Amino acid sequence: MKLENVKWDKYTYREFINYLICLGDKDYKKFHSSIANSKLDIIGIRMPILRNIAKEISKTNMEDYFKLISNIYYEEVMLYGLVLSNTDEELFDKYLNDFIWKIDNWAICDSFCSNIKVVKNRLGKYWIYINNLIDLDKEFQTRVSIIIMMNYYLNDNYIDRVLSIVSNIKSDYYYINMAISWLLSVAIINYKDKVMELLESGKLSKFVQNKTISKIRDSYRVDNETKELVTKYKVK
């Protein structure tokens, strides 16, 4: 299906969904279904293909496209996020909430958060938004907030606030705790003393503390000396 000149309506969108279904890979569907843990129907399209499709959609009337998206297929919501992350600020703000409440898995969350064009340029504005997004009853919406912090706010202006926020999140949700651990394992690269102080403080849950240490030790971006130092903070 050629997307470059498509005019979005319910008929062309139905044709688009059929096109996506034709691109499905049964083996990849089986593999990705086992790791994504999504309630959405997974067609089984690999990410490089989805990224190329998102680029083509971005050349069309994106607002008409956004209005038609359902939450039936995993790939629909993934494409929603990939396209939305590259829109201008006005369109991004208009559809951000609609998209975020469709997220039900780590893969869509993390793919969306990895390259949001407008956040890079408006850190102050979106800092307020992501803080308001934290709701410990909402696993993936809170994860969105944490992963955005990890990608854009680990800098001198925000690091103390980021570490304070994540260290005070107490949750039983696996994907929230994994996000905190991931953030801390990245933060230690440039803010070693601050993260070490947090590990020493005992503020983190046992799971987050030990998972953070594990991720630090697995990271190729962390020096060997730091990897050895953090082991003394492992909770038995």
mmCIF file of the C-alpha atoms, coordinates in Angstrom:
data_MODEL
# 
_entry.id   MODEL 
# 
loop_
_atom_site.group_PDB 
_atom_site.id 
_atom_site.type_symbol 
_atom_site.label_atom_id 
_atom_site.label_alt_id 
_atom_site.label_comp_id 
_atom_site.label_asym_id 
_atom_site.label_entity_id 
_atom_site.label_seq_id 
_atom_site.pdbx_PDB_ins_code 
_atom_site.Cartn_x 
_atom_site.Cartn_y 
_atom_site.Cartn_z 
_atom_site.occupancy 
_atom_site.B_iso_or_equiv 
_atom_site.pdbx_formal_charge 
_atom_site.auth_seq_id 
_atom_site.auth_comp_id 
_atom_site.auth_asym_id 
_atom_site.auth_atom_id 
_atom_site.pdbx_PDB_model_num 
ATOM 1   C CA . MET A 1 1   ? 0.000   0.000   0.000  1.00 0.00 ? 1   MET A CA 1 
ATOM 2   C CA . LYS A 1 2   ? 1.369   3.415   -0.990 1.00 0.00 ? 2   LYS A CA 1 
ATOM 3   C CA . LEU A 1 3   ? 0.933   5.780   1.924  1.00 0.00 ? 3   LEU A CA 1 
ATOM 4   C CA . GLU A 1 4   ? 2.524   8.943   0.589  1.00 0.00 ? 4   GLU A CA 1 
ATOM 5   C CA . ASN A 1 5   ? -0.666  10.350  -0.956 1.00 0.00 ? 5   ASN A CA 1 
ATOM 6   C CA . VAL A 1 6   ? -3.296  8.573   1.116  1.00 0.00 ? 6   VAL A CA 1 
ATOM 7   C CA . LYS A 1 7   ? -6.301  10.558  2.330  1.00 0.00 ? 7   LYS A CA 1 
ATOM 8   C CA . TRP A 1 8   ? -7.338  9.093   5.664  1.00 0.00 ? 8   TRP A CA 1 
ATOM 9   C CA . ASP A 1 9   ? -10.924 8.018   6.189  1.00 0.00 ? 9   ASP A CA 1 
ATOM 10  C CA . LYS A 1 10  ? -12.550 4.885   7.578  1.00 0.00 ? 10  LYS A CA 1 
ATOM 11  C CA . TYR A 1 11  ? -12.170 3.091   4.243  1.00 0.00 ? 11  TYR A CA 1 
ATOM 12  C CA . THR A 1 12  ? -8.502  3.842   3.655  1.00 0.00 ? 12  THR A CA 1 
ATOM 13  C CA . TYR A 1 13  ? -7.776  3.069   7.298  1.00 0.00 ? 13  TYR A CA 1 
ATOM 14  C CA . ARG A 1 14  ? -9.428  -0.342  6.943  1.00 0.00 ? 14  ARG A CA 1 
ATOM 15  C CA . GLU A 1 15  ? -7.275  -0.909  3.850  1.00 0.00 ? 15  GLU A CA 1 
ATOM 16  C CA . PHE A 1 16  ? -4.256  0.138   5.904  1.00 0.00 ? 16  PHE A CA 1 
ATOM 17  C CA . ILE A 1 17  ? -5.042  -2.410  8.639  1.00 0.00 ? 17  ILE A CA 1 
ATOM 18  C CA . ASN A 1 18  ? -5.353  -5.146  6.008  1.00 0.00 ? 18  ASN A CA 1 
ATOM 19  C CA . TYR A 1 19  ? -1.980  -4.035  4.647  1.00 0.00 ? 19  TYR A CA 1 
ATOM 20  C CA . LEU A 1 20  ? -0.438  -4.364  8.124  1.00 0.00 ? 20  LEU A CA 1 
ATOM 21  C CA . ILE A 1 21  ? -1.924  -7.823  8.548  1.00 0.00 ? 21  ILE A CA 1 
ATOM 22  C CA . CYS A 1 22  ? -0.308  -8.886  5.261  1.00 0.00 ? 22  CYS A CA 1 
ATOM 23  C CA . LEU A 1 23  ? 3.080   -7.805  6.637  1.00 0.00 ? 23  LEU A CA 1 
ATOM 24  C CA . GLY A 1 24  ? 2.799   -10.074 9.661  1.00 0.00 ? 24  GLY A CA 1 
ATOM 25  C CA . ASP A 1 25  ? 5.491   -12.648 10.373 1.00 0.00 ? 25  ASP A CA 1 
ATOM 26  C CA . LYS A 1 26  ? 4.094   -15.638 12.265 1.00 0.00 ? 26  LYS A CA 1 
ATOM 27  C CA . ASP A 1 27  ? 7.412   -16.581 13.866 1.00 0.00 ? 27  ASP A CA 1 
ATOM 28  C CA . TYR A 1 28  ? 8.066   -13.025 15.006 1.00 0.00 ? 28  TYR A CA 1 
ATOM 29  C CA . LYS A 1 29  ? 4.501   -12.753 16.275 1.00 0.00 ? 29  LYS A CA 1 
ATOM 30  C CA . LYS A 1 30  ? 5.029   -15.814 18.443 1.00 0.00 ? 30  LYS A CA 1 
ATOM 31  C CA . PHE A 1 31  ? 8.343   -14.498 19.780 1.00 0.00 ? 31  PHE A CA 1 
ATOM 32  C CA . HIS A 1 32  ? 7.203   -10.938 20.398 1.00 0.00 ? 32  HIS A CA 1 
ATOM 33  C CA . SER A 1 33  ? 3.930   -12.011 22.003 1.00 0.00 ? 33  SER A CA 1 
ATOM 34  C CA . SER A 1 34  ? 5.974   -13.899 24.597 1.00 0.00 ? 34  SER A CA 1 
ATOM 35  C CA . ILE A 1 35  ? 7.949   -10.818 25.652 1.00 0.00 ? 35  ILE A CA 1 
ATOM 36  C CA . ALA A 1 36  ? 5.606   -7.864  25.081 1.00 0.00 ? 36  ALA A CA 1 
ATOM 37  C CA . ASN A 1 37  ? 2.872   -9.063  27.466 1.00 0.00 ? 37  ASN A CA 1 
ATOM 38  C CA . SER A 1 38  ? 0.265   -6.947  25.684 1.00 0.00 ? 38  SER A CA 1 
ATOM 39  C CA . LYS A 1 39  ? -3.486  -7.487  25.700 1.00 0.00 ? 39  LYS A CA 1 
ATOM 40  C CA . LEU A 1 40  ? -3.586  -6.047  22.188 1.00 0.00 ? 40  LEU A CA 1 
ATOM 41  C CA . ASP A 1 41  ? -3.621  -8.368  19.188 1.00 0.00 ? 41  ASP A CA 1 
ATOM 42  C CA . ILE A 1 42  ? -0.085  -8.649  17.827 1.00 0.00 ? 42  ILE A CA 1 
ATOM 43  C CA . ILE A 1 43  ? 0.277   -8.979  14.045 1.00 0.00 ? 43  ILE A CA 1 
ATOM 44  C CA . GLY A 1 44  ? 4.017   -9.615  14.149 1.00 0.00 ? 44  GLY A CA 1 
ATOM 45  C CA . ILE A 1 45  ? 5.726   -6.780  12.241 1.00 0.00 ? 45  ILE A CA 1 
ATOM 46  C CA . ARG A 1 46  ? 9.364   -6.080  12.978 1.00 0.00 ? 46  ARG A CA 1 
ATOM 47  C CA . MET A 1 47  ? 10.397  -2.639  14.241 1.00 0.00 ? 47  MET A CA 1 
ATOM 48  C CA . PRO A 1 48  ? 12.470  -1.527  11.206 1.00 0.00 ? 48  PRO A CA 1 
ATOM 49  C CA . ILE A 1 49  ? 9.393   -2.035  9.020  1.00 0.00 ? 49  ILE A CA 1 
ATOM 50  C CA . LEU A 1 50  ? 7.165   -0.175  11.491 1.00 0.00 ? 50  LEU A CA 1 
ATOM 51  C CA . ARG A 1 51  ? 9.622   2.727   11.628 1.00 0.00 ? 51  ARG A CA 1 
ATOM 52  C CA . ASN A 1 52  ? 9.584   2.996   7.838  1.00 0.00 ? 52  ASN A CA 1 
ATOM 53  C CA . ILE A 1 53  ? 5.793   2.950   7.812  1.00 0.00 ? 53  ILE A CA 1 
ATOM 54  C CA . ALA A 1 54  ? 5.738   5.663   10.490 1.00 0.00 ? 54  ALA A CA 1 
ATOM 55  C CA . LYS A 1 55  ? 7.954   7.866   8.303  1.00 0.00 ? 55  LYS A CA 1 
ATOM 56  C CA . GLU A 1 56  ? 5.509   7.474   5.419  1.00 0.00 ? 56  GLU A CA 1 
ATOM 57  C CA . ILE A 1 57  ? 2.507   8.248   7.629  1.00 0.00 ? 57  ILE A CA 1 
ATOM 58  C CA . SER A 1 58  ? 4.288   11.401  8.820  1.00 0.00 ? 58  SER A CA 1 
ATOM 59  C CA . LYS A 1 59  ? 4.068   12.734  5.242  1.00 0.00 ? 59  LYS A CA 1 
ATOM 60  C CA . THR A 1 60  ? 0.259   12.475  5.282  1.00 0.00 ? 60  THR A CA 1 
ATOM 61  C CA . ASN A 1 61  ? -2.406  14.376  7.220  1.00 0.00 ? 61  ASN A CA 1 
ATOM 62  C CA . MET A 1 62  ? -1.458  13.020  10.609 1.00 0.00 ? 62  MET A CA 1 
ATOM 63  C CA . GLU A 1 63  ? -4.442  14.446  12.470 1.00 0.00 ? 63  GLU A CA 1 
ATOM 64  C CA . ASP A 1 64  ? -6.874  12.627  10.182 1.00 0.00 ? 64  ASP A CA 1 
ATOM 65  C CA . TYR A 1 65  ? -4.826  9.484   10.811 1.00 0.00 ? 65  TYR A CA 1 
ATOM 66  C CA . PHE A 1 66  ? -4.789  9.921   14.606 1.00 0.00 ? 66  PHE A CA 1 
ATOM 67  C CA . LYS A 1 67  ? -8.578  10.222  14.718 1.00 0.00 ? 67  LYS A CA 1 
ATOM 68  C CA . LEU A 1 68  ? -9.005  6.759   13.202 1.00 0.00 ? 68  LEU A CA 1 
ATOM 69  C CA . ILE A 1 69  ? -6.671  4.739   15.436 1.00 0.00 ? 69  ILE A CA 1 
ATOM 70  C CA . SER A 1 70  ? -8.296  2.078   17.597 1.00 0.00 ? 70  SER A CA 1 
ATOM 71  C CA . ASN A 1 71  ? -6.656  -0.030  20.281 1.00 0.00 ? 71  ASN A CA 1 
ATOM 72  C CA . ILE A 1 72  ? -7.225  -3.391  18.639 1.00 0.00 ? 72  ILE A CA 1 
ATOM 73  C CA . TYR A 1 73  ? -3.771  -4.142  17.265 1.00 0.00 ? 73  TYR A CA 1 
ATOM 74  C CA . TYR A 1 74  ? -0.432  -3.726  18.995 1.00 0.00 ? 74  TYR A CA 1 
ATOM 75  C CA . GLU A 1 75  ? 1.076   -2.378  15.790 1.00 0.00 ? 75  GLU A CA 1 
ATOM 76  C CA . GLU A 1 76  ? -1.621  0.299   15.557 1.00 0.00 ? 76  GLU A CA 1 
ATOM 77  C CA . VAL A 1 77  ? -0.668  1.719   18.936 1.00 0.00 ? 77  VAL A CA 1 
ATOM 78  C CA . MET A 1 78  ? 3.060   1.322   18.289 1.00 0.00 ? 78  MET A CA 1 
ATOM 79  C CA . LEU A 1 79  ? 2.730   3.286   15.048 1.00 0.00 ? 79  LEU A CA 1 
ATOM 80  C CA . TYR A 1 80  ? 0.640   5.901   16.852 1.00 0.00 ? 80  TYR A CA 1 
ATOM 81  C CA . GLY A 1 81  ? 3.529   6.502   19.234 1.00 0.00 ? 81  GLY A CA 1 
ATOM 82  C CA . LEU A 1 82  ? 6.218   6.486   16.542 1.00 0.00 ? 82  LEU A CA 1 
ATOM 83  C CA . VAL A 1 83  ? 4.336   9.040   14.458 1.00 0.00 ? 83  VAL A CA 1 
ATOM 84  C CA . LEU A 1 84  ? 3.293   11.190  17.424 1.00 0.00 ? 84  LEU A CA 1 
ATOM 85  C CA . SER A 1 85  ? 6.850   11.431  18.722 1.00 0.00 ? 85  SER A CA 1 
ATOM 86  C CA . ASN A 1 86  ? 7.859   13.300  15.576 1.00 0.00 ? 86  ASN A CA 1 
ATOM 87  C CA . THR A 1 87  ? 4.969   15.753  15.270 1.00 0.00 ? 87  THR A CA 1 
ATOM 88  C CA . ASP A 1 88  ? 5.021   19.442  16.088 1.00 0.00 ? 88  ASP A CA 1 
ATOM 89  C CA . GLU A 1 89  ? 4.166   20.659  19.570 1.00 0.00 ? 89  GLU A CA 1 
ATOM 90  C CA . GLU A 1 90  ? 0.550   21.573  18.844 1.00 0.00 ? 90  GLU A CA 1 
ATOM 91  C CA . LEU A 1 91  ? -0.362  18.176  17.440 1.00 0.00 ? 91  LEU A CA 1 
ATOM 92  C CA . PHE A 1 92  ? 1.719   16.377  20.057 1.00 0.00 ? 92  PHE A CA 1 
ATOM 93  C CA . ASP A 1 93  ? -0.087  18.110  22.925 1.00 0.00 ? 93  ASP A CA 1 
ATOM 94  C CA . LYS A 1 94  ? -3.493  17.498  21.376 1.00 0.00 ? 94  LYS A CA 1 
ATOM 95  C CA . TYR A 1 95  ? -3.105  13.716  21.076 1.00 0.00 ? 95  TYR A CA 1 
ATOM 96  C CA . LEU A 1 96  ? -0.607  12.870  23.834 1.00 0.00 ? 96  LEU A CA 1 
ATOM 97  C CA . ASN A 1 97  ? -3.161  11.878  26.460 1.00 0.00 ? 97  ASN A CA 1 
ATOM 98  C CA . ASP A 1 98  ? -5.180  9.822   24.006 1.00 0.00 ? 98  ASP A CA 1 
ATOM 99  C CA . PHE A 1 99  ? -2.069  7.875   23.040 1.00 0.00 ? 99  PHE A CA 1 
ATOM 100 C CA . ILE A 1 100 ? -0.662  7.399   26.532 1.00 0.00 ? 100 ILE A CA 1 
ATOM 101 C CA . TRP A 1 101 ? -3.832  5.774   27.813 1.00 0.00 ? 101 TRP A CA 1 
ATOM 102 C CA . LYS A 1 102 ? -3.641  3.188   25.031 1.00 0.00 ? 102 LYS A CA 1 
ATOM 103 C CA . ILE A 1 103 ? -0.248  1.908   26.256 1.00 0.00 ? 103 ILE A CA 1 
ATOM 104 C CA . ASP A 1 104 ? -0.409  -1.459  28.000 1.00 0.00 ? 104 ASP A CA 1 
ATOM 105 C CA . ASN A 1 105 ? 3.147   -2.771  27.631 1.00 0.00 ? 105 ASN A CA 1 
ATOM 106 C CA . TRP A 1 106 ? 6.804   -1.819  28.033 1.00 0.00 ? 106 TRP A CA 1 
ATOM 107 C CA . ALA A 1 107 ? 7.709   -2.046  24.330 1.00 0.00 ? 107 ALA A CA 1 
ATOM 108 C CA . ILE A 1 108 ? 5.312   0.629   23.105 1.00 0.00 ? 108 ILE A CA 1 
ATOM 109 C CA . CYS A 1 109 ? 6.168   2.797   26.102 1.00 0.00 ? 109 CYS A CA 1 
ATOM 110 C CA . ASP A 1 110 ? 9.920   2.626   25.569 1.00 0.00 ? 110 ASP A CA 1 
ATOM 111 C CA . SER A 1 111 ? 9.806   3.015   21.775 1.00 0.00 ? 111 SER A CA 1 
ATOM 112 C CA . PHE A 1 112 ? 7.699   6.146   22.116 1.00 0.00 ? 112 PHE A CA 1 
ATOM 113 C CA . CYS A 1 113 ? 9.874   7.668   24.841 1.00 0.00 ? 113 CYS A CA 1 
ATOM 114 C CA . SER A 1 114 ? 13.173  7.127   23.066 1.00 0.00 ? 114 SER A CA 1 
ATOM 115 C CA . ASN A 1 115 ? 12.950  10.020  20.607 1.00 0.00 ? 115 ASN A CA 1 
ATOM 116 C CA . ILE A 1 116 ? 10.268  12.601  21.362 1.00 0.00 ? 116 ILE A CA 1 
ATOM 117 C CA . LYS A 1 117 ? 11.209  15.646  19.323 1.00 0.00 ? 117 LYS A CA 1 
ATOM 118 C CA . VAL A 1 118 ? 9.287   18.325  21.213 1.00 0.00 ? 118 VAL A CA 1 
ATOM 119 C CA . VAL A 1 119 ? 10.332  17.267  24.729 1.00 0.00 ? 119 VAL A CA 1 
ATOM 120 C CA . LYS A 1 120 ? 13.990  17.869  23.902 1.00 0.00 ? 120 LYS A CA 1 
ATOM 121 C CA . ASN A 1 121 ? 13.215  21.510  23.210 1.00 0.00 ? 121 ASN A CA 1 
ATOM 122 C CA . ARG A 1 122 ? 10.697  22.164  25.995 1.00 0.00 ? 122 ARG A CA 1 
ATOM 123 C CA . LEU A 1 123 ? 12.036  20.447  29.098 1.00 0.00 ? 123 LEU A CA 1 
ATOM 124 C CA . GLY A 1 124 ? 10.379  22.816  31.561 1.00 0.00 ? 124 GLY A CA 1 
ATOM 125 C CA . LYS A 1 125 ? 6.920   22.438  30.075 1.00 0.00 ? 125 LYS A CA 1 
ATOM 126 C CA . TYR A 1 126 ? 6.976   18.647  29.872 1.00 0.00 ? 126 TYR A CA 1 
ATOM 127 C CA . TRP A 1 127 ? 8.577   18.246  33.295 1.00 0.00 ? 127 TRP A CA 1 
ATOM 128 C CA . ILE A 1 128 ? 5.283   19.412  34.761 1.00 0.00 ? 128 ILE A CA 1 
ATOM 129 C CA . TYR A 1 129 ? 3.341   17.014  32.566 1.00 0.00 ? 129 TYR A CA 1 
ATOM 130 C CA . ILE A 1 130 ? 5.358   13.901  33.375 1.00 0.00 ? 130 ILE A CA 1 
ATOM 131 C CA . ASN A 1 131 ? 5.224   14.591  37.094 1.00 0.00 ? 131 ASN A CA 1 
ATOM 132 C CA . ASN A 1 132 ? 1.454   14.827  36.919 1.00 0.00 ? 132 ASN A CA 1 
ATOM 133 C CA . LEU A 1 133 ? 1.441   11.561  34.964 1.00 0.00 ? 133 LEU A CA 1 
ATOM 134 C CA . ILE A 1 134 ? 2.866   9.533   37.860 1.00 0.00 ? 134 ILE A CA 1 
ATOM 135 C CA . ASP A 1 135 ? 0.046   7.441   39.298 1.00 0.00 ? 135 ASP A CA 1 
ATOM 136 C CA . LEU A 1 136 ? 1.096   4.305   41.110 1.00 0.00 ? 136 LEU A CA 1 
ATOM 137 C CA . ASP A 1 137 ? -2.183  2.605   40.178 1.00 0.00 ? 137 ASP A CA 1 
ATOM 138 C CA . LYS A 1 138 ? -1.270  3.017   36.477 1.00 0.00 ? 138 LYS A CA 1 
ATOM 139 C CA . GLU A 1 139 ? 1.729   0.862   35.644 1.00 0.00 ? 139 GLU A CA 1 
ATOM 140 C CA . PHE A 1 140 ? 2.579   1.931   32.131 1.00 0.00 ? 140 PHE A CA 1 
ATOM 141 C CA . GLN A 1 141 ? 1.623   5.575   32.392 1.00 0.00 ? 141 GLN A CA 1 
ATOM 142 C CA . THR A 1 142 ? 3.993   5.862   35.354 1.00 0.00 ? 142 THR A CA 1 
ATOM 143 C CA . ARG A 1 143 ? 6.631   4.000   33.374 1.00 0.00 ? 143 ARG A CA 1 
ATOM 144 C CA . VAL A 1 144 ? 6.236   6.573   30.575 1.00 0.00 ? 144 VAL A CA 1 
ATOM 145 C CA . SER A 1 145 ? 7.089   9.299   33.072 1.00 0.00 ? 145 SER A CA 1 
ATOM 146 C CA . ILE A 1 146 ? 10.174  7.465   34.365 1.00 0.00 ? 146 ILE A CA 1 
ATOM 147 C CA . ILE A 1 147 ? 11.503  6.559   30.904 1.00 0.00 ? 147 ILE A CA 1 
ATOM 148 C CA . ILE A 1 148 ? 11.056  10.140  29.689 1.00 0.00 ? 148 ILE A CA 1 
ATOM 149 C CA . MET A 1 149 ? 13.013  11.316  32.746 1.00 0.00 ? 149 MET A CA 1 
ATOM 150 C CA . MET A 1 150 ? 15.745  8.818   31.899 1.00 0.00 ? 150 MET A CA 1 
ATOM 151 C CA . ASN A 1 151 ? 15.973  9.938   28.279 1.00 0.00 ? 151 ASN A CA 1 
ATOM 152 C CA . TYR A 1 152 ? 15.796  13.719  28.680 1.00 0.00 ? 152 TYR A CA 1 
ATOM 153 C CA . TYR A 1 153 ? 16.225  14.847  32.296 1.00 0.00 ? 153 TYR A CA 1 
ATOM 154 C CA . LEU A 1 154 ? 19.460  13.294  33.517 1.00 0.00 ? 154 LEU A CA 1 
ATOM 155 C CA . ASN A 1 155 ? 21.275  16.617  33.434 1.00 0.00 ? 155 ASN A CA 1 
ATOM 156 C CA . ASP A 1 156 ? 22.602  19.115  35.968 1.00 0.00 ? 156 ASP A CA 1 
ATOM 157 C CA . ASN A 1 157 ? 19.344  21.086  36.101 1.00 0.00 ? 157 ASN A CA 1 
ATOM 158 C CA . TYR A 1 158 ? 17.120  18.100  36.887 1.00 0.00 ? 158 TYR A CA 1 
ATOM 159 C CA . ILE A 1 159 ? 19.190  15.246  38.313 1.00 0.00 ? 159 ILE A CA 1 
ATOM 160 C CA . ASP A 1 160 ? 18.453  15.969  41.987 1.00 0.00 ? 160 ASP A CA 1 
ATOM 161 C CA . ARG A 1 161 ? 14.735  16.236  41.329 1.00 0.00 ? 161 ARG A CA 1 
ATOM 162 C CA . VAL A 1 162 ? 14.724  13.058  39.237 1.00 0.00 ? 162 VAL A CA 1 
ATOM 163 C CA . LEU A 1 163 ? 16.532  11.026  41.892 1.00 0.00 ? 163 LEU A CA 1 
ATOM 164 C CA . SER A 1 164 ? 14.253  12.374  44.616 1.00 0.00 ? 164 SER A CA 1 
ATOM 165 C CA . ILE A 1 165 ? 11.130  11.446  42.673 1.00 0.00 ? 165 ILE A CA 1 
ATOM 166 C CA . VAL A 1 166 ? 12.131  7.921   41.666 1.00 0.00 ? 166 VAL A CA 1 
ATOM 167 C CA . SER A 1 167 ? 13.533  7.074   45.098 1.00 0.00 ? 167 SER A CA 1 
ATOM 168 C CA . ASN A 1 168 ? 10.164  7.926   46.637 1.00 0.00 ? 168 ASN A CA 1 
ATOM 169 C CA . ILE A 1 169 ? 8.125   5.775   44.254 1.00 0.00 ? 169 ILE A CA 1 
ATOM 170 C CA . LYS A 1 170 ? 7.007   2.659   46.111 1.00 0.00 ? 170 LYS A CA 1 
ATOM 171 C CA . SER A 1 171 ? 5.235   0.245   43.826 1.00 0.00 ? 171 SER A CA 1 
ATOM 172 C CA . ASP A 1 172 ? 4.536   -3.444  43.437 1.00 0.00 ? 172 ASP A CA 1 
ATOM 173 C CA . TYR A 1 173 ? 4.360   -3.120  39.650 1.00 0.00 ? 173 TYR A CA 1 
ATOM 174 C CA . TYR A 1 174 ? 7.210   -4.922  37.915 1.00 0.00 ? 174 TYR A CA 1 
ATOM 175 C CA . TYR A 1 175 ? 7.539   -2.533  34.986 1.00 0.00 ? 175 TYR A CA 1 
ATOM 176 C CA . ILE A 1 176 ? 7.619   0.548   37.204 1.00 0.00 ? 176 ILE A CA 1 
ATOM 177 C CA . ASN A 1 177 ? 10.386  -0.934  39.350 1.00 0.00 ? 177 ASN A CA 1 
ATOM 178 C CA . MET A 1 178 ? 12.337  -2.079  36.303 1.00 0.00 ? 178 MET A CA 1 
ATOM 179 C CA . ALA A 1 179 ? 12.118  1.443   34.875 1.00 0.00 ? 179 ALA A CA 1 
ATOM 180 C CA . ILE A 1 180 ? 13.498  2.965   38.095 1.00 0.00 ? 180 ILE A CA 1 
ATOM 181 C CA . SER A 1 181 ? 16.370  0.480   38.094 1.00 0.00 ? 181 SER A CA 1 
ATOM 182 C CA . TRP A 1 182 ? 17.146  1.212   34.461 1.00 0.00 ? 182 TRP A CA 1 
ATOM 183 C CA . LEU A 1 183 ? 17.110  4.974   35.080 1.00 0.00 ? 183 LEU A CA 1 
ATOM 184 C CA . LEU A 1 184 ? 19.511  4.665   38.022 1.00 0.00 ? 184 LEU A CA 1 
ATOM 185 C CA . SER A 1 185 ? 21.873  2.437   36.042 1.00 0.00 ? 185 SER A CA 1 
ATOM 186 C CA . VAL A 1 186 ? 22.047  5.165   33.381 1.00 0.00 ? 186 VAL A CA 1 
ATOM 187 C CA . ALA A 1 187 ? 22.277  8.041   35.868 1.00 0.00 ? 187 ALA A CA 1 
ATOM 188 C CA . ILE A 1 188 ? 25.350  6.566   37.533 1.00 0.00 ? 188 ILE A CA 1 
ATOM 189 C CA . ILE A 1 189 ? 27.365  7.140   34.332 1.00 0.00 ? 189 ILE A CA 1 
ATOM 190 C CA . ASN A 1 190 ? 27.466  10.917  34.858 1.00 0.00 ? 190 ASN A CA 1 
ATOM 191 C CA . TYR A 1 191 ? 26.293  11.227  38.463 1.00 0.00 ? 191 TYR A CA 1 
ATOM 192 C CA . LYS A 1 192 ? 28.161  8.462   40.212 1.00 0.00 ? 192 LYS A CA 1 
ATOM 193 C CA . ASP A 1 193 ? 28.367  10.093  43.652 1.00 0.00 ? 193 ASP A CA 1 
ATOM 194 C CA . LYS A 1 194 ? 24.655  10.927  43.732 1.00 0.00 ? 194 LYS A CA 1 
ATOM 195 C CA . VAL A 1 195 ? 23.546  7.426   42.746 1.00 0.00 ? 195 VAL A CA 1 
ATOM 196 C CA . MET A 1 196 ? 26.021  5.785   45.112 1.00 0.00 ? 196 MET A CA 1 
ATOM 197 C CA . GLU A 1 197 ? 24.655  7.951   47.919 1.00 0.00 ? 197 GLU A CA 1 
ATOM 198 C CA . LEU A 1 198 ? 21.139  6.794   47.053 1.00 0.00 ? 198 LEU A CA 1 
ATOM 199 C CA . LEU A 1 199 ? 22.179  3.128   47.038 1.00 0.00 ? 199 LEU A CA 1 
ATOM 200 C CA . GLU A 1 200 ? 23.803  3.637   50.432 1.00 0.00 ? 200 GLU A CA 1 
ATOM 201 C CA . SER A 1 201 ? 20.739  5.400   51.894 1.00 0.00 ? 201 SER A CA 1 
ATOM 202 C CA . GLY A 1 202 ? 18.472  2.339   52.030 1.00 0.00 ? 202 GLY A CA 1 
ATOM 203 C CA . LYS A 1 203 ? 15.574  4.304   50.527 1.00 0.00 ? 203 LYS A CA 1 
ATOM 204 C CA . LEU A 1 204 ? 15.063  1.906   47.634 1.00 0.00 ? 204 LEU A CA 1 
ATOM 205 C CA . SER A 1 205 ? 13.084  -1.312  47.866 1.00 0.00 ? 205 SER A CA 1 
ATOM 206 C CA . LYS A 1 206 ? 15.087  -4.538  47.910 1.00 0.00 ? 206 LYS A CA 1 
ATOM 207 C CA . PHE A 1 207 ? 14.009  -5.368  44.359 1.00 0.00 ? 207 PHE A CA 1 
ATOM 208 C CA . VAL A 1 208 ? 14.910  -1.934  42.934 1.00 0.00 ? 208 VAL A CA 1 
ATOM 209 C CA . GLN A 1 209 ? 18.202  -1.809  44.849 1.00 0.00 ? 209 GLN A CA 1 
ATOM 210 C CA . ASN A 1 210 ? 19.370  -5.212  43.663 1.00 0.00 ? 210 ASN A CA 1 
ATOM 211 C CA . LYS A 1 211 ? 18.063  -4.822  40.119 1.00 0.00 ? 211 LYS A CA 1 
ATOM 212 C CA . THR A 1 212 ? 19.825  -1.458  39.840 1.00 0.00 ? 212 THR A CA 1 
ATOM 213 C CA . ILE A 1 213 ? 23.087  -3.051  40.922 1.00 0.00 ? 213 ILE A CA 1 
ATOM 214 C CA . SER A 1 214 ? 22.580  -5.870  38.435 1.00 0.00 ? 214 SER A CA 1 
ATOM 215 C CA . LYS A 1 215 ? 21.937  -3.425  35.586 1.00 0.00 ? 215 LYS A CA 1 
ATOM 216 C CA . ILE A 1 216 ? 24.962  -1.335  36.538 1.00 0.00 ? 216 ILE A CA 1 
ATOM 217 C CA . ARG A 1 217 ? 27.161  -4.429  36.505 1.00 0.00 ? 217 ARG A CA 1 
ATOM 218 C CA . ASP A 1 218 ? 25.759  -5.460  33.113 1.00 0.00 ? 218 ASP A CA 1 
ATOM 219 C CA . SER A 1 219 ? 26.280  -2.035  31.549 1.00 0.00 ? 219 SER A CA 1 
ATOM 220 C CA . TYR A 1 220 ? 29.114  -1.556  29.053 1.00 0.00 ? 220 TYR A CA 1 
ATOM 221 C CA . ARG A 1 221 ? 28.987  2.189   29.799 1.00 0.00 ? 221 ARG A CA 1 
ATOM 222 C CA . VAL A 1 222 ? 30.001  1.798   33.459 1.00 0.00 ? 222 VAL A CA 1 
ATOM 223 C CA . ASP A 1 223 ? 33.642  1.364   34.432 1.00 0.00 ? 223 ASP A CA 1 
ATOM 224 C CA . ASN A 1 224 ? 34.828  -1.752  36.242 1.00 0.00 ? 224 ASN A CA 1 
ATOM 225 C CA . GLU A 1 225 ? 35.727  0.127   39.424 1.00 0.00 ? 225 GLU A CA 1 
ATOM 226 C CA . THR A 1 226 ? 32.129  1.346   39.800 1.00 0.00 ? 226 THR A CA 1 
ATOM 227 C CA . LYS A 1 227 ? 30.792  -2.108  39.055 1.00 0.00 ? 227 LYS A CA 1 
ATOM 228 C CA . GLU A 1 228 ? 32.835  -3.481  41.923 1.00 0.00 ? 228 GLU A CA 1 
ATOM 229 C CA . LEU A 1 229 ? 31.882  -0.660  44.309 1.00 0.00 ? 229 LEU A CA 1 
ATOM 230 C CA . VAL A 1 230 ? 28.138  -1.141  43.924 1.00 0.00 ? 230 VAL A CA 1 
ATOM 231 C CA . THR A 1 231 ? 28.257  -4.811  44.912 1.00 0.00 ? 231 THR A CA 1 
ATOM 232 C CA . LYS A 1 232 ? 28.648  -3.884  48.593 1.00 0.00 ? 232 LYS A CA 1 
ATOM 233 C CA . TYR A 1 233 ? 25.162  -2.336  48.532 1.00 0.00 ? 233 TYR A CA 1 
ATOM 234 C CA . LYS A 1 234 ? 23.397  -5.495  47.440 1.00 0.00 ? 234 LYS A CA 1 
ATOM 235 C CA . VAL A 1 235 ? 20.573  -6.399  49.850 1.00 0.00 ? 235 VAL A CA 1 
ATOM 236 C CA . LYS A 1 236 ? 20.463  -10.032 50.970 1.00 0.00 ? 236 LYS A CA 1 
# 
